[in-house]
Amino acid sequence: MDVTSAISPALVASGLREQICGMAAKFEGLMTSDFASDFIKRVNDKRHLLEPAWNERWQDLCNGKLLFEDLRKTGHFKGDLLRLKKEIVGLMRSRETTSFKTLATSFRSLLGAKV
């Protein structure tokens, strides 16, 4: 029942107090336990579980175009996306990364050039 639709203010107050007490009871365990160390342990456990799959498949799982668009939407990047992409490709080329070599090979094969 929606407590705010109760007939009298006393019933509304009683219902809200009951809901608040219920929520507070859920948090009591957090207040008595060592929240910080428990949180750190859970994050580390999750990281150890997910890291092997991530290291193998991150290039398949990541969408760089979507990342740039999301960064712009959230205000982390303001500027010309094309210019940023060109700068990143330039850095990849200068560092001779595996990703750049794969990308260059793909472009050459799409354009019909000899690899």
N, CA, C and O atoms as CSV, one atom per row, in Angstrom:
chain,resi,resn,atom,element,x,y,z
A,1,MET,N,N,0.838,-1.186,0.000
A,1,MET,CA,C,0.000,0.000,0.000
A,1,MET,C,C,0.879,1.243,0.000
A,1,MET,O,O,1.904,1.290,0.680
A,2,ASP,N,N,0.477,2.230,-0.753
A,2,ASP,CA,C,1.191,3.501,-0.774
A,2,ASP,C,C,0.783,4.279,0.471
A,2,ASP,O,O,-0.364,4.708,0.596
A,3,VAL,N,N,1.727,4.457,1.388
A,3,VAL,CA,C,1.383,5.086,2.667
A,3,VAL,C,C,0.939,6.530,2.512
A,3,VAL,O,O,0.204,7.044,3.355
A,4,THR,N,N,1.369,7.184,1.455
A,4,THR,CA,C,0.985,8.589,1.296
A,4,THR,C,C,-0.461,8.747,0.860
A,4,THR,O,O,-0.987,9.860,0.850
A,5,SER,N,N,-1.112,7.640,0.499
A,5,SER,CA,C,-2.522,7.734,0.121
A,5,SER,C,C,-3.438,7.402,1.295
A,5,SER,O,O,-4.650,7.282,1.120
A,6,ALA,N,N,-2.866,7.251,2.495
A,6,ALA,CA,C,-3.670,6.972,3.683
A,6,ALA,C,C,-4.594,8.150,3.974
A,6,ALA,O,O,-4.337,9.283,3.565
A,7,ILE,N,N,-5.660,7.856,4.680
A,7,ILE,CA,C,-6.708,8.851,4.923
A,7,ILE,C,C,-6.257,9.943,5.884
A,7,ILE,O,O,-6.577,11.114,5.677
A,8,SER,N,N,-5.536,9.590,6.908
A,8,SER,CA,C,-5.190,10.604,7.909
A,8,SER,C,C,-3.684,10.817,7.970
A,8,SER,O,O,-2.911,9.920,7.634
A,9,PRO,N,N,-3.269,12.008,8.402
A,9,PRO,CA,C,-1.837,12.271,8.566
A,9,PRO,C,C,-1.178,11.313,9.544
A,9,PRO,O,O,-0.005,10.975,9.385
A,10,ALA,N,N,-1.910,10.875,10.545
A,10,ALA,CA,C,-1.340,9.945,11.528
A,10,ALA,C,C,-1.009,8.610,10.869
A,10,ALA,O,O,0.023,8.009,11.168
A,11,LEU,N,N,-1.882,8.140,9.968
A,11,LEU,CA,C,-1.621,6.886,9.262
A,11,LEU,C,C,-0.453,7.036,8.292
A,11,LEU,O,O,0.358,6.122,8.144
A,12,VAL,N,N,-0.368,8.189,7.633
A,12,VAL,CA,C,0.754,8.454,6.728
A,12,VAL,C,C,2.059,8.427,7.524
A,12,VAL,O,O,3.025,7.778,7.124
A,13,ALA,N,N,2.078,9.136,8.651
A,13,ALA,CA,C,3.280,9.197,9.482
A,13,ALA,C,C,3.662,7.810,9.971
A,13,ALA,O,O,4.839,7.447,9.949
A,14,SER,N,N,2.693,7.041,10.406
A,14,SER,CA,C,2.959,5.697,10.901
A,14,SER,C,C,3.529,4.810,9.792
A,14,SER,O,O,4.488,4.070,10.010
A,15,GLY,N,N,2.934,4.892,8.612
A,15,GLY,CA,C,3.403,4.092,7.487
A,15,GLY,C,C,4.804,4.474,7.045
A,15,GLY,O,O,5.629,3.608,6.751
A,16,LEU,N,N,5.071,5.770,6.997
A,16,LEU,CA,C,6.411,6.234,6.605
A,16,LEU,C,C,7.447,5.810,7.628
A,16,LEU,O,O,8.545,5.385,7.270
A,17,ARG,N,N,7.096,5.928,8.916
A,17,ARG,CA,C,8.032,5.515,9.958
A,17,ARG,C,C,8.352,4.029,9.835
A,17,ARG,O,O,9.502,3.624,10.005
A,18,GLU,N,N,7.351,3.228,9.544
A,18,GLU,CA,C,7.558,1.792,9.377
A,18,GLU,C,C,8.510,1.514,8.212
A,18,GLU,O,O,9.397,0.668,8.321
A,19,GLN,N,N,8.324,2.230,7.093
A,19,GLN,CA,C,9.198,2.039,5.936
A,19,GLN,C,C,10.629,2.483,6.248
A,19,GLN,O,O,11.586,1.808,5.870
A,20,ILE,N,N,10.770,3.602,6.930
A,20,ILE,CA,C,12.098,4.118,7.284
A,20,ILE,C,C,12.813,3.155,8.218
A,20,ILE,O,O,14.007,2.901,8.058
A,21,CYS,N,N,12.091,2.623,9.186
A,21,CYS,CA,C,12.694,1.654,10.116
A,21,CYS,C,C,13.149,0.402,9.366
A,21,CYS,O,O,14.200,-0.165,9.665
A,22,GLY,N,N,12.356,-0.015,8.405
A,22,GLY,CA,C,12.732,-1.185,7.596
A,22,GLY,C,C,14.005,-0.933,6.805
A,22,GLY,O,O,14.873,-1.801,6.725
A,23,MET,N,N,14.117,0.261,6.217
A,23,MET,CA,C,15.331,0.598,5.463
A,23,MET,C,C,16.536,0.717,6.392
A,23,MET,O,O,17.630,0.258,6.061
A,24,ALA,N,N,16.333,1.335,7.556
A,24,ALA,CA,C,17.431,1.495,8.515
A,24,ALA,C,C,17.943,0.138,8.983
A,24,ALA,O,O,19.146,-0.040,9.177
A,25,ALA,N,N,17.040,-0.815,9.164
A,25,ALA,CA,C,17.450,-2.154,9.604
A,25,ALA,C,C,18.352,-2.817,8.566
A,25,ALA,O,O,19.266,-3.561,8.920
A,26,LYS,N,N,18.098,-2.549,7.289
A,26,LYS,CA,C,18.938,-3.124,6.228
A,26,LYS,C,C,20.362,-2.578,6.286
A,26,LYS,O,O,21.306,-3.270,5.903
A,27,PHE,N,N,20.525,-1.347,6.760
A,27,PHE,CA,C,21.839,-0.716,6.807
A,27,PHE,C,C,22.601,-1.021,8.101
A,27,PHE,O,O,23.802,-0.763,8.176
A,28,GLU,N,N,21.935,-1.557,9.106
A,28,GLU,CA,C,22.607,-1.833,10.376
A,28,GLU,C,C,23.794,-2.767,10.196
A,28,GLU,O,O,24.828,-2.586,10.838
A,29,GLY,N,N,23.654,-3.761,9.330
A,29,GLY,CA,C,24.752,-4.692,9.095
A,29,GLY,C,C,25.973,-4.002,8.525
A,29,GLY,O,O,27.104,-4.378,8.834
A,30,LEU,N,N,25.756,-3.004,7.704
A,30,LEU,CA,C,26.879,-2.262,7.131
A,30,LEU,C,C,27.594,-1.440,8.196
A,30,LEU,O,O,28.817,-1.305,8.172
A,31,MET,N,N,26.830,-0.899,9.116
A,31,MET,CA,C,27.419,-0.031,10.123
A,31,MET,C,C,28.233,-0.819,11.151
A,31,MET,O,O,29.207,-0.307,11.703
A,32,THR,N,N,27.833,-2.049,11.402
A,32,THR,CA,C,28.556,-2.830,12.404
A,32,THR,C,C,29.723,-3.596,11.800
A,32,THR,O,O,30.678,-3.914,12.510
A,33,SER,N,N,29.670,-3.897,10.511
A,33,SER,CA,C,30.766,-4.644,9.890
A,33,SER,C,C,31.858,-3.693,9.440
A,33,SER,O,O,31.701,-2.473,9.472
A,34,ASP,N,N,32.972,-4.285,9.018
A,34,ASP,CA,C,34.072,-3.485,8.485
A,34,ASP,C,C,33.798,-3.276,6.998
A,34,ASP,O,O,34.322,-4.001,6.152
A,35,PHE,N,N,32.989,-2.298,6.697
A,35,PHE,CA,C,32.509,-2.071,5.336
A,35,PHE,C,C,33.650,-1.890,4.342
A,35,PHE,O,O,33.641,-2.491,3.268
A,36,ALA,N,N,34.627,-1.069,4.695
A,36,ALA,CA,C,35.712,-0.754,3.757
A,36,ALA,C,C,36.487,-2.004,3.350
A,36,ALA,O,O,36.714,-2.226,2.161
A,37,SER,N,N,36.891,-2.815,4.311
A,37,SER,CA,C,37.675,-3.999,3.956
A,37,SER,C,C,36.815,-5.020,3.215
A,37,SER,O,O,37.304,-5.696,2.310
A,38,ASP,N,N,35.544,-5.138,3.585
A,38,ASP,CA,C,34.646,-6.054,2.881
A,38,ASP,C,C,34.450,-5.601,1.432
A,38,ASP,O,O,34.440,-6.422,0.515
A,39,PHE,N,N,34.295,-4.303,1.236
A,39,PHE,CA,C,34.121,-3.762,-0.112
A,39,PHE,C,C,35.363,-4.022,-0.959
A,39,PHE,O,O,35.257,-4.468,-2.101
A,40,ILE,N,N,36.536,-3.744,-0.398
A,40,ILE,CA,C,37.798,-3.943,-1.117
A,40,ILE,C,C,37.968,-5.416,-1.495
A,40,ILE,O,O,38.379,-5.731,-2.612
A,41,LYS,N,N,37.649,-6.311,-0.561
A,41,LYS,CA,C,37.763,-7.739,-0.840
A,41,LYS,C,C,36.824,-8.145,-1.974
A,41,LYS,O,O,37.224,-8.897,-2.863
A,42,ARG,N,N,35.599,-7.665,-1.957
A,42,ARG,CA,C,34.640,-8.017,-3.011
A,42,ARG,C,C,35.074,-7.480,-4.373
A,42,ARG,O,O,34.936,-8.168,-5.385
A,43,VAL,N,N,35.593,-6.262,-4.401
A,43,VAL,CA,C,36.072,-5.688,-5.668
A,43,VAL,C,C,37.245,-6.505,-6.196
A,43,VAL,O,O,37.291,-6.831,-7.382
A,44,ASN,N,N,38.196,-6.837,-5.320
A,44,ASN,CA,C,39.352,-7.627,-5.749
A,44,ASN,C,C,38.945,-9.012,-6.232
A,44,ASN,O,O,39.478,-9.505,-7.226
A,45,ASP,N,N,37.993,-9.649,-5.526
A,45,ASP,CA,C,37.504,-10.962,-5.962
A,45,ASP,C,C,36.876,-10.873,-7.346
A,45,ASP,O,O,37.124,-11.721,-8.204
A,46,LYS,N,N,36.067,-9.848,-7.557
A,46,LYS,CA,C,35.403,-9.671,-8.853
A,46,LYS,C,C,36.439,-9.390,-9.940
A,46,LYS,O,O,36.330,-9.902,-11.054
A,47,ARG,N,N,37.436,-8.583,-9.617
A,47,ARG,CA,C,38.483,-8.267,-10.593
A,47,ARG,C,C,39.240,-9.533,-11.004
A,47,ARG,O,O,39.496,-9.749,-12.188
A,48,HIS,N,N,39.598,-10.371,-10.018
A,48,HIS,CA,C,40.317,-11.613,-10.328
A,48,HIS,C,C,39.457,-12.549,-11.169
A,48,HIS,O,O,39.975,-13.298,-11.997
A,49,LEU,N,N,38.160,-12.506,-10.959
A,49,LEU,CA,C,37.253,-13.350,-11.726
A,49,LEU,C,C,37.130,-12.872,-13.177
A,49,LEU,O,O,37.120,-13.684,-14.102
A,50,LEU,N,N,37.038,-11.559,-13.369
A,50,LEU,CA,C,36.774,-11.008,-14.702
A,50,LEU,C,C,38.026,-10.682,-15.508
A,50,LEU,O,O,37.974,-10.653,-16.738
A,51,GLU,N,N,39.138,-10.440,-14.843
A,51,GLU,CA,C,40.344,-9.973,-15.531
A,51,GLU,C,C,40.854,-10.913,-16.625
A,51,GLU,O,O,41.222,-10.425,-17.694
A,52,PRO,N,N,40.895,-12.226,-16.422
A,52,PRO,CA,C,41.397,-13.097,-17.494
A,52,PRO,C,C,40.574,-12.981,-18.783
A,52,PRO,O,O,41.138,-12.900,-19.874
A,53,ALA,N,N,39.264,-12.972,-18.660
A,53,ALA,CA,C,38.411,-12.842,-19.850
A,53,ALA,C,C,38.590,-11.469,-20.481
A,53,ALA,O,O,38.606,-11.342,-21.705
A,54,TRP,N,N,38.727,-10.439,-19.647
A,54,TRP,CA,C,38.893,-9.079,-20.164
A,54,TRP,C,C,40.205,-8.959,-20.931
A,54,TRP,O,O,40.238,-8.375,-22.014
A,55,ASN,N,N,41.283,-9.508,-20.381
A,55,ASN,CA,C,42.579,-9.406,-21.038
A,55,ASN,C,C,42.593,-10.082,-22.397
A,55,ASN,O,O,43.301,-9.646,-23.305
A,56,GLU,N,N,41.812,-11.151,-22.540
A,56,GLU,CA,C,41.759,-11.862,-23.812
A,56,GLU,C,C,40.837,-11.186,-24.820
A,56,GLU,O,O,41.114,-11.207,-26.019
A,57,ARG,N,N,39.752,-10.590,-24.354
A,57,ARG,CA,C,38.706,-10.146,-25.280
A,57,ARG,C,C,38.425,-8.645,-25.249
A,57,ARG,O,O,37.430,-8.217,-25.833
A,58,TRP,N,N,39.250,-7.826,-24.596
A,58,TRP,CA,C,38.894,-6.428,-24.446
A,58,TRP,C,C,38.720,-5.732,-25.787
A,58,TRP,O,O,37.871,-4.850,-25.917
A,59,GLN,N,N,39.509,-6.113,-26.783
A,59,GLN,CA,C,39.391,-5.451,-28.081
A,59,GLN,C,C,38.067,-5.788,-28.760
A,59,GLN,O,O,37.532,-4.976,-29.514
A,60,ASP,N,N,37.536,-6.982,-28.496
A,60,ASP,CA,C,36.237,-7.350,-29.051
A,60,ASP,C,C,35.095,-6.711,-28.272
A,60,ASP,O,O,34.043,-6.410,-28.834
A,61,LEU,N,N,35.310,-6.506,-26.969
A,61,LEU,CA,C,34.243,-5.999,-26.114
A,61,LEU,C,C,34.103,-4.480,-26.160
A,61,LEU,O,O,33.029,-3.950,-25.874
A,62,CYS,N,N,35.162,-3.783,-26.512
A,62,CYS,CA,C,35.149,-2.320,-26.479
A,62,CYS,C,C,34.680,-1.744,-27.808
A,62,CYS,O,O,35.015,-2.251,-28.878
A,63,ASN,N,N,33.917,-0.699,-27.717
A,63,ASN,CA,C,33.459,0.025,-28.888
A,63,ASN,C,C,33.998,1.445,-28.764
A,63,ASN,O,O,33.416,2.277,-28.068
A,64,GLY,N,N,35.106,1.719,-29.438
A,64,GLY,CA,C,35.755,3.023,-29.327
A,64,GLY,C,C,34.873,4.167,-29.766
A,64,GLY,O,O,34.898,5.237,-29.158
A,65,LYS,N,N,34.094,3.960,-30.812
A,65,LYS,CA,C,33.206,5.020,-31.302
A,65,LYS,C,C,32.189,5.383,-30.226
A,65,LYS,O,O,31.942,6.560,-29.967
A,66,LEU,N,N,31.608,4.375,-29.609
A,66,LEU,CA,C,30.638,4.605,-28.546
A,66,LEU,C,C,31.298,5.280,-27.345
A,66,LEU,O,O,30.696,6.146,-26.712
A,67,LEU,N,N,32.527,4.890,-27.032
A,67,LEU,CA,C,33.258,5.506,-25.936
A,67,LEU,C,C,33.432,6.998,-26.167
A,67,LEU,O,O,33.164,7.797,-25.270
A,68,PHE,N,N,33.880,7.388,-27.362
A,68,PHE,CA,C,34.069,8.803,-27.659
A,68,PHE,C,C,32.752,9.571,-27.576
A,68,PHE,O,O,32.706,10.679,-27.042
A,69,GLU,N,N,31.686,8.979,-28.103
A,69,GLU,CA,C,30.385,9.646,-28.060
A,69,GLU,C,C,29.898,9.807,-26.618
A,69,GLU,O,O,29.349,10.848,-26.257
A,70,ASP,N,N,30.102,8.777,-25.799
A,70,ASP,CA,C,29.701,8.853,-24.389
A,70,ASP,C,C,30.532,9.891,-23.633
A,70,ASP,O,O,30.001,10.628,-22.803
A,71,LEU,N,N,31.832,9.949,-23.920
A,71,LEU,CA,C,32.685,10.947,-23.269
A,71,LEU,C,C,32.218,12.362,-23.613
A,71,LEU,O,O,32.239,13.255,-22.767
A,72,ARG,N,N,31.804,12.551,-24.845
A,72,ARG,CA,C,31.332,13.870,-25.247
A,72,ARG,C,C,29.999,14.188,-24.570
A,72,ARG,O,O,29.804,15.298,-24.074
A,73,LYS,N,N,29.083,13.218,-24.550
A,73,LYS,CA,C,27.759,13.429,-23.942
A,73,LYS,C,C,27.860,13.762,-22.459
A,73,LYS,O,O,27.107,14.592,-21.952
A,74,THR,N,N,28.780,13.122,-21.775
A,74,THR,CA,C,28.906,13.349,-20.335
A,74,THR,C,C,29.776,14.558,-20.005
A,74,THR,O,O,29.965,14.883,-18.833
A,75,GLY,N,N,30.302,15.219,-21.020
A,75,GLY,CA,C,31.051,16.448,-20.799
A,75,GLY,C,C,32.527,16.253,-20.505
A,75,GLY,O,O,33.207,17.211,-20.137
A,76,HIS,N,N,33.040,15.039,-20.657
A,76,HIS,CA,C,34.458,14.800,-20.398
A,76,HIS,C,C,35.332,15.224,-21.567
A,76,HIS,O,O,36.541,15.409,-21.421
A,77,PHE,N,N,34.717,15.373,-22.707
A,77,PHE,CA,C,35.471,15.785,-23.892
A,77,PHE,C,C,34.641,16.792,-24.660
A,77,PHE,O,O,33.494,16.535,-25.026
A,78,LYS,N,N,35.245,17.942,-24.894
A,78,LYS,CA,C,34.587,18.959,-25.703
A,78,LYS,C,C,35.553,19.313,-26.826
A,78,LYS,O,O,36.649,19.816,-26.581
A,79,GLY,N,N,35.142,19.051,-28.031
A,79,GLY,CA,C,36.032,19.337,-29.134
A,79,GLY,C,C,35.676,18.502,-30.342
A,79,GLY,O,O,34.639,17.842,-30.390
A,80,ASP,N,N,36.556,18.551,-31.305
A,80,ASP,CA,C,36.348,17.867,-32.575
A,80,ASP,C,C,36.741,16.399,-32.439
A,80,ASP,O,O,37.912,16.080,-32.233
A,81,LEU,N,N,35.767,15.517,-32.554
A,81,LEU,CA,C,36.038,14.090,-32.419
A,81,LEU,C,C,36.947,13.575,-33.526
A,81,LEU,O,O,37.803,12.726,-33.277
A,82,LEU,N,N,36.774,14.073,-34.733
A,82,LEU,CA,C,37.611,13.627,-35.844
A,82,LEU,C,C,39.078,13.960,-35.571
A,82,LEU,O,O,39.963,13.142,-35.821
A,83,ARG,N,N,39.325,15.156,-35.061
A,83,ARG,CA,C,40.699,15.549,-34.741
A,83,ARG,C,C,41.284,14.658,-33.642
A,83,ARG,O,O,42.446,14.258,-33.713
A,84,LEU,N,N,40.472,14.353,-32.629
A,84,LEU,CA,C,40.923,13.480,-31.558
A,84,LEU,C,C,41.258,12.088,-32.095
A,84,LEU,O,O,42.281,11.508,-31.729
A,85,LYS,N,N,40.402,11.558,-32.956
A,85,LYS,CA,C,40.651,10.237,-33.538
A,85,LYS,C,C,41.938,10.232,-34.354
A,85,LYS,O,O,42.712,9.277,-34.287
A,86,LYS,N,N,42.171,11.300,-35.128
A,86,LYS,CA,C,43.401,11.398,-35.923
A,86,LYS,C,C,44.633,11.428,-35.021
A,86,LYS,O,O,45.649,10.805,-35.328
A,87,GLU,N,N,44.540,12.154,-33.908
A,87,GLU,CA,C,45.665,12.222,-32.977
A,87,GLU,C,C,45.944,10.857,-32.359
A,87,GLU,O,O,47.100,10.463,-32.204
A,88,ILE,N,N,44.883,10.140,-32.007
A,88,ILE,CA,C,45.058,8.811,-31.414
A,88,ILE,C,C,45.684,7.851,-32.420
A,88,ILE,O,O,46.589,7.095,-32.070
A,89,VAL,N,N,45.214,7.873,-33.661
A,89,VAL,CA,C,45.787,7.005,-34.694
A,89,VAL,C,C,47.249,7.376,-34.924
A,89,VAL,O,O,48.089,6.498,-35.118
A,90,GLY,N,N,47.554,8.671,-34.901
A,90,GLY,CA,C,48.941,9.110,-35.047
A,90,GLY,C,C,49.826,8.585,-33.926
A,90,GLY,O,O,50.952,8.153,-34.173
A,91,LEU,N,N,49.325,8.620,-32.697
A,91,LEU,CA,C,50.090,8.077,-31.571
A,91,LEU,C,C,50.259,6.572,-31.704
A,91,LEU,O,O,51.326,6.034,-31.405
A,92,MET,N,N,49.212,5.893,-32.151
A,92,MET,CA,C,49.308,4.445,-32.344
A,92,MET,C,C,50.361,4.119,-33.402
A,92,MET,O,O,51.142,3.181,-33.245
A,93,ARG,N,N,50.373,4.908,-34.486
A,93,ARG,CA,C,51.343,4.679,-35.559
A,93,ARG,C,C,52.759,4.915,-35.053
A,93,ARG,O,O,53.660,4.129,-35.344
A,94,SER,N,N,52.963,5.988,-34.299
A,94,SER,CA,C,54.317,6.311,-33.832
A,94,SER,C,C,54.829,5.287,-32.821
A,94,SER,O,O,56.038,5.102,-32.684
A,95,ARG,N,N,53.925,4.629,-32.120
A,95,ARG,CA,C,54.341,3.619,-31.139
A,95,ARG,C,C,54.340,2.215,-31.729
A,95,ARG,O,O,54.714,1.261,-31.046
A,96,GLU,N,N,53.927,2.073,-32.978
A,96,GLU,CA,C,53.896,0.776,-33.654
A,96,GLU,C,C,53.132,-0.270,-32.838
A,96,GLU,O,O,53.624,-1.376,-32.614
A,97,THR,N,N,51.937,0.091,-32.401
A,97,THR,CA,C,51.149,-0.845,-31.601
A,97,THR,C,C,50.568,-1.954,-32.477
A,97,THR,O,O,50.415,-1.805,-33.689
A,98,THR,N,N,50.255,-3.059,-31.825
A,98,THR,CA,C,49.638,-4.180,-32.522
A,98,THR,C,C,48.294,-3.754,-33.106
A,98,THR,O,O,47.936,-4.149,-34.215
A,99,SER,N,N,47.558,-2.949,-32.354
A,99,SER,CA,C,46.245,-2.483,-32.829
A,99,SER,C,C,46.386,-1.676,-34.116
A,99,SER,O,O,45.594,-1.830,-35.045
A,100,PHE,N,N,47.400,-0.815,-34.162
A,100,PHE,CA,C,47.593,-0.016,-35.369
A,100,PHE,C,C,47.977,-0.900,-36.545
A,100,PHE,O,O,47.476,-0.708,-37.652
A,101,LYS,N,N,48.853,-1.859,-36.321
A,101,LYS,CA,C,49.262,-2.752,-37.410
A,101,LYS,C,C,48.064,-3.536,-37.942
A,101,LYS,O,O,47.924,-3.710,-39.153
A,102,THR,N,N,47.206,-4.005,-37.048
A,102,THR,CA,C,46.001,-4.725,-37.452
A,102,THR,C,C,45.070,-3.813,-38.238
A,102,THR,O,O,44.523,-4.208,-39.268
A,103,LEU,N,N,44.895,-2.599,-37.747
A,103,LEU,CA,C,44.037,-1.622,-38.413
A,103,LEU,C,C,44.585,-1.274,-39.794
A,103,LEU,O,O,43.830,-1.223,-40.764
A,104,ALA,N,N,45.890,-1.036,-39.888
A,104,ALA,CA,C,46.509,-0.699,-41.169
A,104,ALA,C,C,46.370,-1.842,-42.167
A,104,ALA,O,O,46.085,-1.614,-43.343
A,105,THR,N,N,46.570,-3.062,-41.701
A,105,THR,CA,C,46.415,-4.231,-42.570
A,105,THR,C,C,44.983,-4.352,-43.079
A,105,THR,O,O,44.753,-4.649,-44.251
A,106,SER,N,N,44.032,-4.122,-42.192
A,106,SER,CA,C,42.621,-4.191,-42.586
A,106,SER,C,C,42.289,-3.142,-43.638
A,106,SER,O,O,41.610,-3.437,-44.622
A,107,PHE,N,N,42.768,-1.917,-43.430
A,107,PHE,CA,C,42.506,-0.850,-44.415
A,107,PHE,C,C,43.139,-1.156,-45.755
A,107,PHE,O,O,42.527,-0.956,-46.805
A,108,ARG,N,N,44.372,-1.643,-45.714
A,108,ARG,CA,C,45.049,-1.966,-46.978
A,108,ARG,C,C,44.301,-3.059,-47.734
A,108,ARG,O,O,44.151,-2.972,-48.953
A,109,SER,N,N,43.831,-4.081,-47.034
A,109,SER,CA,C,43.121,-5.157,-47.712
A,109,SER,C,C,41.761,-4.676,-48.233
A,109,SER,O,O,41.307,-5.121,-49.288
A,110,LEU,N,N,41.122,-3.781,-47.503
A,110,LEU,CA,C,39.844,-3.224,-47.985
A,110,LEU,C,C,40.040,-2.368,-49.227
A,110,LEU,O,O,39.186,-2.336,-50.113
A,111,LEU,N,N,41.164,-1.681,-49.282
A,111,LEU,CA,C,41.445,-0.800,-50.410
A,111,LEU,C,C,42.098,-1.528,-51.583
A,111,LEU,O,O,42.314,-0.948,-52.647
A,112,GLY,N,N,42.407,-2.801,-51.372
A,112,GLY,CA,C,42.998,-3.602,-52.443
A,112,GLY,C,C,44.492,-3.420,-52.589
A,112,GLY,O,O,45.073,-3.873,-53.576
A,113,ALA,N,N,45.126,-2.771,-51.634
A,113,ALA,CA,C,46.585,-2.578,-51.686
A,113,ALA,C,C,47.277,-3.822,-51.190
A,113,ALA,O,O,46.694,-4.613,-50.449
A,114,LYS,N,N,48.516,-3.997,-51.595
A,114,LYS,CA,C,49.296,-5.140,-51.127
A,114,LYS,C,C,49.696,-4.896,-49.671
A,114,LYS,O,O,50.097,-3.798,-49.287
A,115,VAL,N,N,49.571,-5.967,-48.873
A,115,VAL,CA,C,49.873,-5.873,-47.453
A,115,VAL,C,C,51.343,-6.055,-47.209
A,115,VAL,O,O,51.789,-6.008,-46.063
